[in-house]
Amino acid sequence: MATEPLQQLLQQAFPDATELSVEDRTGGGDHFQVTIASPRFEGLPLLEQHRLVNTALAEPLRDGTIHELRIKTKGIR
């Protein structure tokens, strides 16, 4: 899978993000690194921040398009 569809899903879920990137870690199209900085994460525990990202990417996670997902989130004010 190309990174663009994932990027679009995340942009829809986090329209206020000041940083949003999706990187294909292996070149195989199924191992991704996601980095997002959003005010939506401010004050939330890390687990809850990652749950929000997993929810945004629920379909590609469910159908096996994403085999591995590494998430880095940052809360901003």
N, C-alpha and C positions, 0 to 999 in steps of 0.2 A: 504494500500500500504506500502510495506517495504521502508525504507529510501534509500536503495542502488540505485534503478533506478533514484531517484531524485538527489542523489549524483553524479551519472554519467552524468546526463544532465548538472549539474552545473560545473562539471570538464571540460566538453567539451566547455562550454560557457566562463569559466574563467580559462584557463590552467595556467595562471601565479599567481593564488591565493596562498598566503602563509598560509592562514587559510581557511578551508572550512568544515563546519559541518552541518549535517541535523539531527534534533532530533524529534522523534515522541513524542509530548507533552502529549498525553492522553493515548497512547497505543492502540488507535482504528484505527490507520493507515490513518487518514485524517486531523489531526491537527499537523502542523509542525512548528518548529523554525529553520530558516536557518541563519547561520553566515558565512560571507565571508569577507576576507581581500584581496584586490587586487589593484595593481597599476592602473587598469582601472577606479577605482572610484575616484582617486585623482583629486581634483578640481571640481568635479561634485556636484551639489546640491543633497541633500538626495533623493528628489523625482525622479530624473533621475537615481540615483543608484538603487533604488527599481524598477524602470521600467525595467532596464537591467535584474534584477533577474526575474521579472515577465515574461519577454520575453523568457528567458531561460526555464522557467517552463510553458510555454503557453499551451501545450497539456494537462498535468495533471490538470491544472487550468480550462481549457475549458471543459474537459469531467467530471468534478466533483470529480475526484480522490482526489484532495486537497480541503477540505472544508474551512480550515482556514490556513493562512500562515503568520507567523511573521518573519520579515526580519531585520537582523542587519548587516550593511555593514560598512567597514572601508577602507578608501583610504590610500594606503601606497606608499612610494617613493622607 
